Amino acid sequence: MDICLENIDNNLNKSINPTSVLGMLWLQTHFEDNQWEALSNDQVIISKENSKLLIKDAISAGLMIKSVSGVSMLDVFQKKN
């Protein structure tokens, strides 16, 4: 996996987490220089619509992408009980 996108709210905004050197380098070509530090610290958030575009573009470039809900299994388990 090169980039992980995680839902952070009910609007499906996502945080971007580069998980490989290739993922980080690819993201650097898509964001401004002043955002690179935030990218490397998992502090960039994008909208649902922009995440769809990012995923499509990254996959076409050969990157492996993972998108997760951000809801922990503990939260799911606690809601059932």
N, C-alpha and C positions, 0 to 999 in steps of 0.2 A: 504494500500500500504506500502511496506517495503523498496523498492529501486526505485528511479526514475532515468532514463537515459535520458539525453537531448542532442540532436544533437547540436554541437557547430560550425560546419563549413560545407563546401560543400563536404568534404571527408567523412562525416558522423561519424567523431570522436565524442565521447560522454563523457560528464561529468557524474560522479556518485554521486548521492545525496541520502544517506541513510535517510529514512523518518520515521523509527521506530527503537526501541531498537533492535528488532530481526534482522532488516536489517543491522544495524551497527555491531552487533555481528557476523553475517554471513560473512560480508565483512572482518572482522578482521581475520577470519580463512582462507581467500583467498589472503591476502596481507601481506607483511612483516611488522614487528613491527614498523620500521621507517616510514611507510606510514600511520599509523593510524591517526596521527594528520591531515594530508592532507585529509584523508577520512572524518573525522569529520567536516572539514571546506569546504567540497565540492570542493576540488582542484585537484582531481584525474581525469585524462582524459585517455580513452582507445579507441582503434581502433574499427572500425565497426566489424571486424572479432572477436576480443576479446569480444566485447559486446554481440555478438550472443552466444558465449560459456558461458559467465557469465549468460545470461538470461536463457539458457537451464538448467544450473546447479542449479541456484537459484529456478526456477520453480519446478524442480525435488525434491528440498529440502522443498517445500511447501511455499515458499515466494511469495508474490504478487509483481509483477514488472510493472512499467509503463514506456513507452518509448515515449518521446515527441519530436517534431521537433525543438523546440526552436524559432519558428517564432511566434511572437505575432499576435493576431487578429488585432491590430491596424496597423501593417505592411501590413497585407493582405488587410485590408480595404483601406489603402492609395494607394496601388498599383492598385486597381480597379478604383479609381477615377482619 
